[in-house]
Amino acid sequence: MHQPLEISQIIKAMVGDLQSAVAKTHDKKGDSKLVLELRDLIVEGSSSPINLKIYAGEIVGLIGLIGAGKTELAETLFGMRKPMGGEILLDGKSVDFKDIHQAIKHGVHMVPENRTVNAIIPEESIGVNITLPFLDFFSKYGVLSKRNEVKASKRMIKDMGIKCEGEEAKIESLSGGNQQKVVVARWLLMKHNIVILDEPFQGVDIKSRRDISEYLRESTKKSSVLMISSDIDELVDVTDRIVVMNKGRILSDEKTSQIDRDRLLSLITQE
């Protein structure tokens, strides 16, 4: 008679040991490169200044309830909103993005929350969905090098472990988890300073979540990640630090290894 399997055994059989799958929570040293600094930044809808530093190689989690100001902050960093005050510094230099195109040129990339509405391009191929924002890079004198574009998309398909029939397959032929891998691959394709991910694991299966987390860690050793999530467990699994936002204010910024979940929950829900 077969013994019933524990949930942890089922998960391990499906995707391997999640604890060893993503090497995380490393202490930053004093000589680490400061990638992003926010100095008394005031975003739309908030009167509280935000101060935050993110270093190379870090995956920083940002958590808070709906209305905490997380998305407003992300959109400000990505040039979608104008800051009401304060400074954004990249590599020590103050930046003032007029639009998202300027943000992208400065190496600020963003994976939006709703991939179906704001990220994937229906009816287009996986390859096009990966390379579209960077077609200038694959062009010379206004002529697109299809060969280089295909080469780049194939590399990301392989590195991200996207399960598909090839770069020419339609993105809508993929599972939700693999569609999300394509969206993340798009913003990791080119050199960047920081990648902002807004609820990146929403509607994503466990294996895809692990694959994305592994590739984020591997590909951002010289850059950084700001991961927005409303799920404490997701952030504990993946991040080095967790920042709590509440009503537009940062209430906590602590190493993930030192997080007290009860205190974290109390700060998130604080009136």
C-alpha positions in Angstrom: 0.0 0.0 0.0 1.4 3.4 -1.0 2.1 6.0 1.7 0.4 9.4 1.1 2.9 12.0 -0.1 3.4 15.2 1.8 2.9 18.5 0.0 6.6 19.3 0.3 7.5 16.0 -1.4 5.1 16.6 -4.3 6.6 20.1 -4.8 10.1 18.7 -4.7 9.2 16.0 -7.2 7.8 18.6 -9.6 10.4 21.4 -9.4 13.3 20.3 -7.2 14.5 21.7 -3.8 13.1 25.3 -3.7 15.4 26.2 -0.8 18.5 25.4 -2.8 17.1 26.6 -6.1 17.5 30.3 -5.4 20.7 31.5 -3.6 19.6 34.6 -1.8 20.0 36.9 1.2 23.6 37.9 0.9 24.9 40.7 3.0 26.0 43.7 1.1 29.5 45.0 1.6 30.5 48.6 2.1 32.2 48.8 -1.3 29.1 47.6 -3.3 28.1 49.9 -6.1 25.1 52.1 -5.3 22.8 51.7 -8.3 19.6 53.6 -7.3 19.1 56.3 -4.6 15.9 58.1 -3.8 16.4 61.4 -1.9 13.3 62.9 -0.3 11.3 61.7 -3.3 7.7 62.7 -3.2 5.4 60.8 -5.6 1.9 61.7 -6.7 -0.7 61.2 -4.0 1.8 61.2 -1.1 3.2 64.0 1.0 5.8 61.9 2.7 9.4 61.9 1.3 10.8 58.6 0.3 14.5 57.8 0.9 15.9 54.5 -0.4 19.2 53.0 -1.6 19.5 49.9 -3.7 22.9 48.3 -4.5 24.3 46.2 -7.3 23.3 42.5 -7.0 20.4 43.2 -4.6 16.9 42.1 -5.0 14.8 44.4 -2.9 11.2 43.6 -2.1 8.5 46.3 -1.7 5.4 45.3 0.1 2.2 47.1 1.2 -1.6 47.0 0.8 -3.5 48.4 -2.1 -3.2 52.2 -1.9 0.2 52.1 -0.1 1.9 53.9 -3.0 3.9 51.0 -4.4 2.7 51.3 -8.0 2.9 55.1 -7.9 6.5 54.8 -6.9 7.3 52.3 -9.6 5.6 54.4 -12.3 7.5 57.4 -11.1 10.8 55.6 -11.4 9.8 54.4 -14.9 9.0 57.8 -16.2 5.2 57.3 -16.3 4.6 59.9 -13.6 6.4 63.1 -12.7 7.8 63.3 -9.1 6.3 66.0 -7.0 9.7 66.7 -5.3 13.0 65.2 -4.4 15.6 63.4 -6.5 16.2 60.1 -8.3 19.8 59.2 -8.7 21.3 56.5 -10.9 24.9 55.7 -10.4 25.2 58.8 -8.4 23.8 61.1 -11.1 20.4 62.9 -10.8 17.9 62.0 -13.5 14.6 63.5 -14.5 12.8 61.3 -17.0 10.3 63.0 -19.3 8.8 59.7 -20.4 9.4 55.9 -20.3 11.7 56.1 -23.4 14.2 58.1 -21.4 13.9 55.7 -18.4 14.7 52.8 -20.7 17.7 54.6 -22.2 19.0 55.1 -18.7 18.6 51.4 -18.0 15.4 51.5 -15.9 13.2 48.6 -17.1 9.8 47.6 -15.7 7.6 44.4 -15.8 4.0 45.7 -15.3 1.5 44.0 -13.0 -1.1 42.9 -15.6 0.8 41.1 -18.4 -2.4 40.5 -20.4 -3.4 44.1 -20.6 0.0 45.9 -20.3 2.7 43.6 -21.4 2.1 40.9 -24.0 1.4 41.8 -27.6 -1.4 39.4 -28.7 -1.1 37.7 -32.1 2.7 38.4 -32.2 5.4 35.8 -31.9 7.4 35.1 -28.8 10.5 36.6 -30.5 8.8 39.9 -31.2 7.4 40.1 -27.7 10.9 39.7 -26.3 12.8 42.2 -28.6 10.2 44.9 -29.5 11.4 47.7 -27.2 15.0 47.3 -28.4 14.6 47.0 -32.2 17.0 50.0 -32.6 19.8 47.9 -31.2 19.2 45.3 -33.9 19.1 47.9 -36.7 21.7 49.6 -38.7 20.9 52.7 -40.9 17.3 51.9 -40.2 17.4 48.3 -41.5 16.5 45.6 -39.0 18.9 42.6 -38.7 16.4 39.8 -38.4 19.3 37.4 -37.8 20.6 39.2 -34.8 17.0 39.7 -33.4 16.3 36.0 -33.7 19.6 35.1 -32.2 18.9 37.3 -29.1 15.3 35.9 -28.7 16.6 32.3 -28.9 19.2 33.0 -26.3 16.6 34.4 -23.9 14.2 31.5 -24.6 17.0 29.0 -23.7 18.3 31.0 -20.6 14.8 31.6 -19.2 13.7 28.0 -19.8 10.6 29.1 -21.9 8.7 26.0 -23.0 7.7 26.7 -26.6 8.0 25.4 -30.2 10.4 28.2 -31.1 10.7 32.0 -31.3 8.1 32.2 -34.1 5.4 30.6 -32.1 2.6 32.9 -31.0 2.8 34.1 -27.5 -0.8 33.2 -26.9 0.1 29.5 -27.4 2.1 29.6 -24.1 0.9 28.9 -20.6 0.6 31.8 -18.2 3.9 31.0 -16.5 5.8 30.9 -19.8 4.1 34.1 -21.0 5.4 35.8 -17.8 8.9 34.4 -18.6 8.7 36.1 -22.0 7.8 39.4 -20.4 10.6 39.2 -17.9 13.0 38.1 -20.6 12.1 41.3 -22.6 13.4 43.5 -19.8 16.4 41.5 -19.0 17.5 41.2 -22.6 19.5 44.4 -22.7 21.9 46.0 -20.2 20.1 47.7 -17.4 20.6 49.4 -14.1 17.5 48.3 -12.3 14.5 46.1 -13.2 11.2 46.9 -11.5 8.8 43.9 -11.3 5.2 44.6 -10.2 3.6 41.4 -8.9 5.7 39.2 -11.1 4.4 35.9 -9.8 0.7 36.6 -10.1 -0.9 33.7 -11.8 2.5 31.9 -12.3 3.1 28.3 -11.4 5.7 27.2 -8.9 8.3 26.0 -11.4 8.0 29.2 -13.5 8.4 31.2 -10.3 11.5 29.3 -9.5 13.0 29.7 -13.0 12.3 33.4 -13.1 13.8 33.9 -9.6 17.0 31.9 -10.5 17.5 33.9 -13.7 16.9 37.2 -11.9 19.6 36.4 -9.4 22.1 35.2 -12.1 21.5 38.1 -14.5 21.5 41.0 -12.1 24.8 40.7 -10.3 25.9 44.1 -11.6 22.5 45.7 -11.6 19.6 45.5 -9.2 15.9 44.5 -8.8 13.0 46.2 -7.1 10.2 43.5 -6.7 6.8 44.7 -5.8 4.5 42.1 -4.2 1.6 41.8 -1.8 2.7 38.2 -0.9 5.1 38.0 2.1 6.2 34.4 1.2 7.2 35.4 -2.3 9.4 38.1 -1.1 10.9 36.0 1.7 11.8 33.3 -0.9 13.5 35.7 -3.4 14.7 39.0 -1.9 17.6 40.3 0.1 15.8 43.1 1.8 12.1 43.9 2.3 10.8 47.5 2.4 7.3 48.2 3.8 5.2 51.0 2.4 2.1 52.2 4.1 0.1 55.3 2.9 3.0 56.5 0.8 5.6 56.2 3.6 8.4 53.7 4.1 8.0 52.2 7.6 10.6 49.5 7.5 13.7 48.5 5.5 15.2 45.2 6.8 17.3 42.3 5.6 15.0 39.4 4.7 17.0 37.1 6.9 16.1 39.2 9.9 12.4 39.7 9.2 9.9 39.2 11.9 6.7 38.2 10.1 4.3 39.3 12.8 6.0 42.7 13.0 6.0 43.0 9.2 2.3 42.2 9.0 1.6 44.8 11.7 3.5 47.5 9.7 1.7 46.6 6.5 -1.7 46.9 8.1 -1.0 49.8 10.4 -3.7 52.5 10.3 
